[in-house]
Amino acid sequence: MTPVFFLVVLAVAIIFLMLLIMKVKMHPVLALFFTSLGLGLALNNGIIGTVNLINSGFGGTLKGIGVTIILGSILAMGIQDTGAATAISNFFIRLFRGRALELAPALTAFIVSIPVFGDITMVLTAPIASILSVRKKISMSSMSAFISMGLGLTHGLVPPTPGILAIALMYGADLGLTIFWGTTIAAIAFFGTWLILRKWAAKEWISPREDFVEGFETAKSDKVEDIIIHEPGLPNAFFSMLPILIPVVLITFASFAKVYMDEGGTSLTFFTSVGDRVVALLLGVVFTIILGFIKSEKVKAHHFRTTGNNDTPLRELIFGTWVGRGLIVALLPLLITAMGGAMGGILKAAPVIKELGVIVAGTSLLPILIPFFTAAIIMTAVGSMTTAGLTAAAIVLPMMDSLGLSPVAATLSIGCGTMVFSHLNDSGFWIMTQFFNLNTKQGLKYLTIPRALAGVIGIIALSIFVSMGLI
């Protein structure tokens, strides 16, 4: 098989996947399965060989991220029910002293989306953004632009979000360093995009959804206390952030401990144990449970508001309802990510891809840009950051020796690429337009463009760090 034939087969497979999702309206899990099956047969693996590769890729991906996704989903339920997301937003309102308030929900989304899935973050921040829109007369164009961009950056660049976590594991990238540099690049891209687009995004007035702002009026003054969202029983901002910060800090610290602590020492063993991604996220969940018991009235009030039931014991809400809701939320990302890994397994098994890597490495294109453009092209076609990232990772993986990139650099380059051209075939696009009161044209303007610019700024920052020998 020649590299040209392989590229033709890959292009047909991506087009086929795009048609199944966009035109046939097939569920992404089934679309990925049929595409993987056709791809395996076209690459001469045979029906049994193809099925074995699919099973291996699916199971291997699920093994790496399954427990992490489940724990992250349970944590998300706690953040929602305890009022932690609102408390974090109020923290940023106070931090910016009531100014540039589009940053309050945007930075909330930036932080919350690290362990929590993007669609959940959208739902969590939409009411907060809508209330602030009314309180300070800020257009939902600004709110949606920077919230979508903020949550997309950490979703695409910072583990333990499922997609970037699976890519980091596939490449053998150090998780702590991936978190550290992913967060750094995401922050640079976030504030760079905000500085460039803040005036542009504010030009068009878009009102929030009426059902989100019923009973709220424009603030009488610019005083912070007149602007913040007043809800009884909100937790302290620091404690609200701890469920998210605990796993991120522990995983990052464990990576630096491996570099600076003596191998075989008690300290290194301790920090690498608590910094294991499952253990670290479990500790985040444990603290979320503690927060739930501390804010019991808030948890019960949220349950009553959403179900009308006020008789469920607190322990059942936390240990039963949170877990049940979390498992439901986790199921779709688990299956999509695992099936994306199955398609990646088919691509990785193609011997010709090593020859293709040598050809690509011989071009004048900077090596750091190859994973970026690969992910951007696939993201444009399939509309899923997770699917695009895993597919791009599988394509680029056999080229790694020729490209000369570190695992962390290649992982983050793919993450930046998945930010580019989120549009009509992205389910998150439609969630954002629905909850932030945008029509389709406004969605393409205020969701697609800021994300794409953030991806470009991110890859520029990454390229600079790589050229300096830091990554």
Salt bridges, closest charged atoms under 4 A:
ASP81 OD1 - HIS302 ND1 3.14
ASP81 OD2 - ARG325 NH1 2.73
GLU204 OE1 - LYS445 NZ 3.89
ASP211 OD2 - ARG209 NH2 2.50
ASP222 OD1 - LYS136 NZ 2.88
GLU225 OE2 - ARG94 NH2 3.81
GLU231 OE1 - LYS298 NZ 2.66
